[in-house]
Amino acid sequence: MDQLKPELLIELITKTMPFGKYKGTLYCNLPVTYLEWFARKGFPDGKTGMLLHTVYEIKLNGLEYLLKELKQELGKQNHSR
């Protein structure tokens, strides 16, 4: 995977799954079992596949706290506006 970009992390906590069983679910909230299924079957092409693969790697490596901290920080910024 290429170098992680902050914009990509923001998309994981703000964008939703566009199709399938978890349509409308934030990428960061997708269950690991669903992400593991994609890892076995193949991630889709394009932006959706990149987001799915990224959140899979984050969860696989126990880095979910990064997304949680980012969510909290964005929440603070939105409340101060």
N, C-alpha and C positions, 0 to 999 in steps of 0.2 A: 504494500500500500504506500502511496506517495505521502509526502509530508502533510500532516494534519493541518487544516486551515480553520481558524476560528469561525469563519462564516458557516462552515460545514457543521460544526457543533451546534451553532444556533439553529440551523435547519432541523437538526435531529430533535430539538425540543420545541419546535414551533410548527413543523410540517406534519401532515398526516399521511398514512398509508392510503394510496389512491385506489386500491382494488383488493379483492379477496375477502377472506374471512374476517380480517381485521381492518377493513376499509374504514377510514375516519379516525383510527387510533394513531396517536403521536408515535413517530418512529421510536423514540426513547422508551415508550411504554409497551412495545411489542414483546411478547413472551419469548424467552430463550428457545423454547421448543419450536416455535414458528421460524425463528432465525436459523436454527440448526437444520430444519427442513430445507430451507433455501441453500444452506451451505452444502447439503448433500445433493440436491437436485440442480443447483446452479442459480446464481443470482441473476435477475433480469439485466438486460443491457440498459445503459443510460443512467440518468440521475437517480432514479429509484433504486436500481441495483447498487449504485455507489453508496447511497444512504443506508440501505439494508446491510451491506457488507461492513460499513463503518460501525454501525451500532452493534452488529454481531461481534466484531473484534473488540469493541469497548467492553461489552458484557463478558465475553470470553476471558478477557484479561483482568477482570475485576476493577475496571476503571469507571464504573457507573457514577461514582461520587463526583467525577468531573462534571457530568451532566447535571447532577443534583445541585452542585454549587453554582453552575451557570444559570440554572432556572431561578435560584434564589436571587442571584445578582440582577438578572433581568427583571424579576418581580420588583425589586427595590427601585430600579431605574424607572419602571413604568409608574410606580406609585408616587415618585417624586416629581413627576411632570405635571 
